[in-house]
């Protein structure tokens, strides 16, 4: 029986567990879950975190807000990020590979075919592709969406079954419940316009994407009949628990 395909997008705020450094424990948690689901699911990961990884090791002589400094940090941090993934996943019997993409890659038919063919070969041979934007030459992720849009475009291209966006909330909350300081998760929704009325403009402490970018990503996936799940990635076993519907999260169908 064919495995279902999940694209997991994990942002900097989740990978750092809202601290100032990449959490090996969180990456190990991801690996444990993927290993547990190996018989039923195949995974592709879109991972931010290169800049956060670099900041553990270096401080560049320039303003962090300068996009070119962030590109330099991404260049320094990406190998460290991949090393952490590789070390933790390898201990669990999982193989990893790196794929760096840019938004322009999705505008060229031949390039899109190359991406699909390469990633399908990797997955078929039990390698987990770990995708990030090529921040050294492109700045869209740095400036805008924390890889949410990149994840959605990749999910559509690879014809996945579920796009899981890991964030630091239990999905999307109703606006009234946030105002009342008792957050209530919107569990199932098909009308994205309804969701847009519920969200604010806040962004995560390390990432560049707020809920707006996640809803836009869900819209891209929805147009291709792909479900998007917005799940609290700070929880241990959040993928396993979401699949069993043991935690509250937002499912966009």
C-alpha positions as CSV (number, residue, x, y, z in Angstrom):
1,X,0.0,0.0,0.0
2,X,1.4,3.4,-1.0
3,X,2.5,5.6,1.8
4,X,0.9,9.0,2.4
5,X,3.1,11.9,1.9
6,X,3.4,14.7,4.5
7,X,5.3,18.0,4.0
8,X,6.3,19.4,7.3
9,X,7.1,23.0,7.5
10,X,9.0,23.9,10.7
11,X,10.0,27.5,11.5
12,X,12.7,29.1,13.5
13,X,10.6,29.8,16.5
14,X,9.7,26.1,16.8
15,X,13.2,24.9,16.1
16,X,14.6,27.1,18.8
17,X,11.7,26.3,21.2
18,X,11.4,30.1,21.6
19,X,15.0,30.5,22.8
20,X,18.1,31.9,21.2
21,X,19.5,28.6,19.9
22,X,18.5,25.6,17.8
23,X,17.0,22.9,20.1
24,X,18.6,19.5,19.5
25,X,15.8,18.1,21.6
26,X,13.1,19.4,19.2
27,X,15.0,18.0,16.2
28,X,15.3,14.7,18.0
29,X,11.5,14.9,18.7
30,X,10.9,15.3,15.0
31,X,13.1,12.4,14.1
32,X,11.5,10.1,16.7
33,X,8.0,10.8,15.3
34,X,9.1,10.4,11.6
35,X,10.7,7.0,12.5
36,X,7.5,5.9,14.3
37,X,5.4,6.8,11.3
38,X,7.8,5.3,8.7
39,X,5.6,2.4,7.7
40,X,2.6,4.6,6.8
41,X,4.0,8.0,5.9
42,X,6.9,9.6,3.9
43,X,8.2,13.0,5.0
44,X,9.6,16.0,3.2
45,X,10.7,18.8,5.5
46,X,10.8,22.5,4.8
47,X,13.0,23.9,7.6
48,X,13.9,27.5,8.5
49,X,16.6,28.0,11.2
50,X,19.8,28.8,9.3
51,X,20.1,32.3,10.6
52,X,19.2,31.2,14.2
53,X,21.9,28.5,13.9
54,X,24.5,31.0,12.8
55,X,23.7,33.4,15.7
56,X,24.9,30.6,18.1
57,X,28.4,30.8,16.7
58,X,29.0,34.3,15.3
59,X,28.2,38.0,15.5
60,X,28.9,39.9,12.3
61,X,30.1,43.4,12.3
62,X,27.0,45.0,10.9
63,X,23.4,45.6,11.7
64,X,21.3,42.4,12.0
65,X,18.4,44.1,10.2
66,X,20.5,44.5,7.0
67,X,19.2,41.9,4.6
68,X,22.8,41.2,3.4
69,X,24.0,40.5,6.9
70,X,21.1,38.0,7.3
71,X,22.1,36.4,4.0
72,X,25.6,36.0,5.3
73,X,24.3,34.5,8.6
74,X,22.2,32.1,6.6
75,X,25.3,31.0,4.6
76,X,27.2,30.4,7.9
77,X,24.3,28.7,9.7
78,X,22.9,26.4,7.0
79,X,25.7,23.8,7.3
80,X,25.4,23.9,11.1
81,X,21.6,23.4,10.8
82,X,22.1,20.4,8.5
83,X,24.7,18.9,10.8
84,X,22.3,19.0,13.7
85,X,19.6,17.4,11.6
86,X,22.0,14.7,10.3
87,X,23.4,13.9,13.7
88,X,20.1,13.5,15.4
89,X,18.3,11.7,12.6
90,X,21.2,9.4,11.9
91,X,21.0,8.1,15.5
92,X,17.4,7.1,14.7
93,X,18.3,5.3,11.5
94,X,17.1,8.2,9.3
95,X,19.0,9.6,6.3
96,X,18.9,13.3,5.4
97,X,19.6,15.3,2.3
98,X,19.7,19.1,1.7
99,X,17.8,20.9,-1.0
100,X,18.1,24.6,-1.4
101,X,15.3,26.2,-3.5
102,X,14.4,29.7,-4.6
103,X,11.0,31.1,-5.6
104,X,12.2,31.6,-9.2
105,X,12.6,27.8,-9.4
106,X,8.8,27.5,-9.4
107,X,8.5,29.7,-12.5
108,X,10.4,27.4,-14.8
109,X,8.8,24.1,-16.0
110,X,12.1,22.2,-16.5
111,X,13.4,23.3,-13.1
112,X,10.1,22.1,-11.5
113,X,10.4,18.7,-13.2
114,X,14.0,18.5,-11.9
115,X,12.9,19.2,-8.3
116,X,10.1,16.6,-8.5
117,X,12.4,14.0,-10.0
118,X,15.2,14.6,-7.5
119,X,13.0,14.6,-4.4
120,X,11.1,11.5,-5.6
121,X,14.4,9.6,-6.0
122,X,15.5,10.7,-2.5
123,X,12.3,9.7,-0.9
124,X,12.2,6.4,-2.7
125,X,15.6,5.6,-1.4
126,X,14.7,6.5,2.2
127,X,16.3,9.9,2.4
128,X,14.4,12.8,4.0
129,X,14.8,15.9,1.9
130,X,15.3,19.0,4.1
131,X,14.5,22.0,2.1
132,X,15.3,25.7,2.8
133,X,15.3,28.8,0.7
134,X,18.7,29.5,-0.8
135,X,19.0,32.6,1.3
136,X,22.5,33.5,0.0
137,X,21.0,34.4,-3.3
138,X,17.4,35.1,-2.5
139,X,15.7,37.2,0.1
140,X,12.0,36.3,0.0
141,X,12.1,34.1,3.1
142,X,14.2,36.6,5.0
143,X,11.9,39.5,4.2
144,X,8.5,37.9,4.1
145,X,7.1,34.5,4.9
146,X,9.4,32.4,7.0
147,X,9.2,29.6,4.3
148,X,5.4,29.3,4.6
149,X,4.8,30.1,1.0
150,X,7.8,28.0,-0.1
151,X,6.4,25.0,1.8
152,X,3.0,25.4,0.1
153,X,4.5,25.7,-3.4
154,X,6.6,22.6,-2.7
155,X,3.6,20.7,-1.3
156,X,1.7,21.4,-4.5
157,X,4.6,20.5,-6.7
158,X,5.2,17.2,-4.9
159,X,1.5,16.3,-4.6
160,X,1.6,15.7,-0.9
161,X,-1.4,14.5,1.1
162,X,-1.0,16.9,4.1
163,X,0.9,20.1,4.6
164,X,1.6,20.5,8.3
165,X,2.8,24.0,9.4
166,X,4.3,23.8,12.8
167,X,4.0,27.0,14.8
168,X,3.9,28.2,18.5
169,X,0.1,28.3,19.0
170,X,-2.5,25.6,19.0
171,X,-3.6,26.5,15.5
172,X,-5.5,29.7,14.7
173,X,-7.6,31.2,17.6
174,X,-10.8,33.1,17.4
175,X,-10.3,36.8,17.7
176,X,-12.9,37.1,20.5
177,X,-11.2,34.4,22.6
178,X,-7.8,36.1,22.2
179,X,-9.4,39.4,23.4
180,X,-10.8,37.5,26.3
181,X,-7.4,35.9,27.0
182,X,-8.8,32.4,26.8
183,X,-7.6,31.2,23.4
184,X,-10.0,29.0,21.5
185,X,-8.8,27.0,18.5
186,X,-10.7,27.1,15.2
187,X,-10.5,23.4,14.6
188,X,-12.0,23.0,11.0
189,X,-12.5,25.5,8.3
190,X,-12.9,25.6,4.6
191,X,-13.5,29.4,4.1
192,X,-10.2,31.2,4.2
193,X,-12.0,34.6,4.3
194,X,-13.5,33.6,7.6
195,X,-10.0,32.8,9.0
196,X,-8.6,36.1,7.8
197,X,-11.1,38.0,9.9
198,X,-9.9,36.2,13.0
199,X,-6.1,36.8,12.8
200,X,-3.9,39.6,14.0
201,X,-0.6,40.9,12.6
202,X,1.8,39.5,15.2
203,X,4.9,37.7,14.1
204,X,7.1,35.2,16.0
205,X,10.2,36.2,17.8
206,X,12.7,34.5,15.5
207,X,10.6,33.9,12.3
208,X,9.3,36.4,9.8
209,X,5.9,34.9,9.3
210,X,2.7,35.5,11.2
211,X,-0.6,33.8,10.8
212,X,-1.4,35.8,7.6
213,X,1.5,34.0,5.8
214,X,0.2,30.6,7.0
215,X,-3.3,31.3,5.7
216,X,-1.8,32.4,2.4
217,X,0.1,29.2,2.3
218,X,-3.0,27.2,3.1
219,X,-4.8,29.0,0.2
220,X,-2.1,27.7,-2.2
221,X,-2.4,24.2,-0.9
222,X,-6.2,24.3,-0.8
223,X,-6.3,25.2,-4.5
224,X,-4.6,21.9,-5.2
225,X,-6.9,20.0,-2.8
226,X,-4.3,19.6,-0.2
227,X,-5.2,19.8,3.5
228,X,-3.2,22.2,5.7
229,X,-2.8,21.6,9.4
230,X,-1.6,24.4,11.6
231,X,-0.2,22.7,14.7
232,X,1.7,23.7,17.8
233,X,5.2,22.4,17.1
234,X,6.4,23.2,20.6
235,X,4.5,20.2,21.9
236,X,6.4,16.9,22.0
237,X,5.0,14.3,19.6
238,X,2.8,17.0,17.9
239,X,2.6,15.1,14.6
240,X,1.6,11.9,16.2
241,X,-0.9,13.6,18.4
242,X,-2.4,15.6,15.5
243,X,-2.8,12.5,13.4
244,X,-4.7,10.9,16.3
245,X,-6.6,14.1,17.0
246,X,-5.3,14.1,20.6
247,X,-4.5,17.9,20.5
248,X,-6.3,21.0,19.3
249,X,-5.1,22.4,15.9
250,X,-6.5,24.1,12.9
251,X,-7.4,21.9,9.9
252,X,-8.0,23.8,6.6
253,X,-9.7,21.7,4.0
